[in-house]
Amino acid sequence: MSSFPTLSEMGINNPGEIERYSLNTTNNIDVLRIFYRRKKGSLLPTSKRFEFGRAKQSIVADSGTEKSELVHPISPFLQNAIKELDGIISTKKSNIEHAKLVKQELQDLHRDIASRLIYIDSLIDDM
C-alpha cells in the first residue's frame, strides 16, 4: 500500500522524483502541475498537468432573510493531493537544509585542516 494514496490514484508512481508543484485556478477549474526532477537523458516528462473542476454549492449567506450564495469549493480529492505533495516537498526541503549544513561543516573542516597543514609545513621549513 502506498504512503501517498491520492497521488497513486492520480497515476504518480515515483513521488520521490517530485521537485515542486503549482496550483492555479481559472473559470472554476483548478490546474495542478507537478514538476519532476528527471535524470539526464530520461524520456519521461518533466511535468504532469491535472485539472479539477469545482462543483457549485449553495450556502445560506444570511439566515435572517434565507438569502443563499453560490460558492465553488476546492475538491476534497485535490486537497488530499496537496497535503501529500506538501509532505513530500517539506521532507525534501529539510533534507536539502541538512545537506547544506553538512556541506558547510565539511568546508569548515577542510579550511581547518588546510591551515594546520600550512602551520606544520612552516615548522618543518624552519628546521
Residue, then its C-alpha position, 0 to 999 in steps of 0.5 A: m500500500s502506498s504512503f501517498p494514496t491520492l497521488s497513486e490514484m492520480g497515476i504518480n508512481n515515483p513521488g520521490e522524483i517530485e521537485r515542486y508543484s503549482l496550483n492555479t485556478t481559472n473559470n472554476i477549474d483548478v490546474l495542478r502541475i507537478f514538476y519532476r526532477r528527471k535524470k539526464g537523458s530520461l524520456l519521461p516528462t518533466s511535468k504532469r498537468f491535472e485539472f479539477g473542476r469545482a462543483k457549485q454549492s449553495i450556502v445560506a449567506d444570511s439566515g435572517t432573510e434565507k438569502s443563499e450564495l453560490v460558492h465553488p469549493i476546492s475538491p476534497f480529492l485535490q486537497n488530499a493531493i496537496k497535503e501529500l505533495d506538501g509532505i513530500i516537498s517539506t521532507k525534501k526541503s529539510n533534507i536539502e537544509h541538512a545537506k547544506l549544513v553538512k556541506q558547510e561543516l565539511q568546508d569548515l573542516h577542510r579550511d581547518i585542516a588546510s591551515r594546520l597543514i600550512y602551520i606544520d609545513s612552516l615548522i618543518d621549513d624552519m628546521 
